[in-house]
Amino acid sequence: MALLIILITFFVIILATSQPCQTPDDFVAATSPGHIIIGGLFAIHEKMLYSEEYPRRPQIQKCVGFEISNFLQTLAMIHSIEMINNSTLLPGIKLGYEIYDTCTEVTVAMAAALRFLSKFNCSREIVEFKCDYSSYMPRVKAVLGAGYSEITMAVSRMLSLQLMPQVSYESTAEILSDKIRFPSFLRTVPSDFYQTKAMAKLIQKSEWNWIGIITTDDDYGRLALNTFAIQAAANNVCIAFKEVLPAFLSDSTIEVKINHTLDKIIAEAHVNVIVVFLRQFHVFSLFSKAIEKNINKIWIASDNWSTATKITTITDVKKIGKVVGFTFRRGNMSSFHSFLQNLNMLPSDNNKPLHEYAMLLSACANVKDSDLSQCIFNHSQETLAYKANKTIGKTFFMRNEFLWDYTEPGLIHSIQLAVFALGYAIRDLCQARDCQNSNAFQPWEQIQSKCSKECSPGQMKKSTGSQHICCYECLNCPENHYSNQTDMDHCLLCNNETHWAPVRSSTCFAKEVEYLNWNDSLAILLLALSLLGIMFVLVIGIIFTRNLNTPVVKSSGGVMVCYVILLGHFLNFASTGFFIGEPQDFTCKTRQTLFGVSFTLCVSCILMKSLKILLAFSLDPKLQNFLKCLYKPIPIIFICTGIQIVICTLWLIFAAPAVEENVSLPRVIILECEEGSILAFGTMLGYIAILAFICFIFAFKGRKLPENYNEAKFITFGMLIYFIAWITFIPIYATTFGKYLPAVEIIVILISNYGILCCTFIPKCYVILCKQETNTKSAFLEMIYSYSSHCAGGLIMSHVSLDATNSNIAMTNPSSSGKPAAWQISKDLQAQALARICRENSTNISKGLSRKRVSSI
């Protein structure tokens, strides 16, 4: 009886592992019915045995070499479809599947693709030829797979005829991104471009520059080699050798090629780093023989085998050296783990790989876990007899953790993503259709459907928290960011110095260059005020020129002093023009220098006027003697102005103002004058403020002089306006930002300039034009008499010699006819008036008049 059981079991294994395809249904590995069928392509066996008959017949032969990791990929697809069927994603709709074993052969995969394309619900397995497949209804709606790029490319070219969606979970060849050649191909893994770039970067960072490469002789290997060579050259990495192995195990020369490659590695003793673009079975054979030859290197693993558990089962694998690999993104595996735990409950009637695995597992029941994978591989390849043990169900239960140990999380996650991507696409199509009817939509329509709506340019994808990267929400790009393609993972940052972008922008815009333009309404207003000021200066100059010989003009310090002051005001108004328009290095240097020097000249002259008025009417002998020594008009004006010139010159030499682009604003570039040195700028303004303060003190002391001589009162007001304007300027200038910053300084210049101009000259012009009766010699004498009488009643007047030798007290301005200047006439008039006043005073005062005092203006 026991012998009979062994024979029956052996016979079943022979049938399961070695029986060739007899009918199309025999070709199917696993199937499940449903309203919508999804195809699957997995390399469950490592190779297909070829018949030794001659001539060879076009037959699909038996496949051998059961591969645990690829079998797990098949289970991952089945599990993902069951998850969708048990969820609310497709209510009332059941997904079915047809999974085929490619046996790692392009020809077998092509045969499966033909069946996928065969007409749905047809009694014969035929693929109709049509000029337009838009309404054609094939057997399946989409295809998942294949794993290897070589197989994927061949299948994709066939599926593209009907634009049937093909979603690969492992094919990484860069060429598959070409939508012209592979219009219906999609994948859930990145292309080799990114992997090879990362490899080259790793090698460069590790300071390795002499390496070897081993790859396969197929599209995947050659493309990966070329892409990596380009990346390596860009990172200054040199390639010592390039070895190419046959792509398939069925190639009889594969053993010879592996031995030749190992000999090459031994010969290149200086090469300690080897990049490996191979499949798992290549690496298994390569490492097994490398250990025998005591080869110890650093191996850079591609994503094809970097996480393969099978490699770790090689005997003494640690002797091979160090392995550094790249792998795919991982997801939540808890659900799949539970699925594997209950695998014995999964029906195996329509699942040949599961049934074969159960029998192989029983055949290796007494083998420990570390050798179980190789035992299964050997039994499936050689179909050796074995002794039947317990039931299959119990064997599953006893080895339920074995499959989990061989699970590659990155690949399983990629398969889950692929299945769910198709599920969401079907959901979108079925929202307005009855998808319980299999003819509800054509396969090509899914290419237009996604789990989430396409993010348009100006948006970026954001994960919704789901483990599926195909499901996301679209967020608008923030300000100064953009995206110029659909479905971008993140927005790109604009160059903040030269460009900007609004919210949800698909491009960057060049920043607009701004400055205080001549066409700006504020600039026009300020220019008008400046021109009006210049007109005032010219009108005042004309009025004073036409009334040179009147007492008012003579008492204003003389014609030359008035003209110098008016020139300073003219230059001040003119300097505002350099603050407007596009800044240039010349205008930046000129505007502050011109303003500083001209305003200093103006204030210096007014300072001398204040000092002279105080000297003329001072009754304190000590103060008068001090003022006499101090009062040197021309030298003081030159010294005061010269100091400012020195300050400005040093400023221009060591830290000159220059044009600067202010890029701190988000949308504009402010073209402005950078002052070069805030210290120099502050020193210039501070020096003017010191002169103005001295002028204010002198003028304030002479504020109670006779009305027609009382310039001091108006100078005091003018200086107060100056101080108020510039004290207000400091905080406003410090807090104002943008193109209107120069306008702030223009306004302050105009206020202070108008204030001093009006307070200094408008009262004089008013007397000249409107009160001509007071602009006479007798009127001046009367006012001086009244003021002197008032002062003489309370003070002892000091004697000041009337001799002409004292004429150096005031500035002289001889006329062409030799007549004394206006100040000298005024001096004589006042002297006579004071003498008369003194004679008429009481006797107690007349004793003090022995020393007669005369003030000169």
LINWOJO-V487317 format. One record per run of one state. SS is the DSSP state (h for helix, s for strand, l for the rest). FROM is the first residue (numbers start at 1). TO is the last residue. If there is no record, write none. Layout:
# LINWOJO-V487317
ss={SS & SS}
from={FROM & FROM}
to={TO & TO}
This chain:
# LINWOJO-V487317
ss={l & h & l & h & s & l & s & l & s & l & s & l & h & l & s & l & h & l & s & l & s & l & s & l & h & l & s & l & h & l & s & l & h & l & s & l & h & l & s & l & h & l & s & l & h & l & s & l & h & l & h & s & l & h & l & h & l & s & h & l & h & l & h & l & h & l & h & l & h & l & s & l & s & l & s & l & s & l & s & l & s & l & s & l & s & l & h & l & h & l & h & l & h & l & h & l & h & l & s & l & s & l & h & l & h & l & h & l & h & l & h & l & h & l & h & l & h & l & h & l}
from={1 & 2 & 19 & 24 & 28 & 33 & 36 & 43 & 45 & 49 & 63 & 67 & 68 & 86 & 95 & 102 & 106 & 118 & 119 & 120 & 138 & 139 & 142 & 145 & 149 & 160 & 165 & 169 & 174 & 178 & 185 & 188 & 192 & 206 & 210 & 217 & 219 & 235 & 238 & 246 & 254 & 268 & 273 & 278 & 280 & 293 & 297 & 302 & 309 & 313 & 317 & 321 & 326 & 334 & 342 & 343 & 346 & 351 & 352 & 364 & 369 & 383 & 392 & 399 & 402 & 406 & 409 & 431 & 443 & 449 & 459 & 464 & 472 & 477 & 481 & 483 & 492 & 494 & 499 & 501 & 505 & 506 & 509 & 511 & 512 & 515 & 521 & 547 & 551 & 555 & 559 & 580 & 585 & 618 & 621 & 631 & 633 & 655 & 658 & 663 & 668 & 675 & 678 & 702 & 707 & 710 & 711 & 736 & 741 & 771 & 772 & 775 & 777 & 793 & 804 & 810 & 822 & 841 & 843 & 851}
to={1 & 18 & 23 & 27 & 32 & 35 & 42 & 44 & 48 & 62 & 66 & 67 & 85 & 94 & 101 & 105 & 117 & 118 & 119 & 137 & 138 & 141 & 144 & 148 & 159 & 164 & 168 & 173 & 177 & 184 & 187 & 191 & 205 & 209 & 216 & 218 & 234 & 237 & 245 & 253 & 267 & 272 & 277 & 279 & 292 & 296 & 301 & 308 & 312 & 316 & 320 & 325 & 333 & 341 & 342 & 345 & 350 & 351 & 363 & 368 & 382 & 391 & 398 & 401 & 405 & 408 & 430 & 442 & 448 & 458 & 463 & 471 & 476 & 480 & 482 & 491 & 493 & 498 & 500 & 504 & 505 & 508 & 510 & 511 & 514 & 520 & 546 & 550 & 554 & 558 & 579 & 584 & 617 & 620 & 630 & 632 & 654 & 657 & 662 & 667 & 674 & 677 & 701 & 706 & 709 & 710 & 735 & 740 & 770 & 771 & 774 & 776 & 792 & 803 & 809 & 821 & 840 & 842 & 850 & 857}
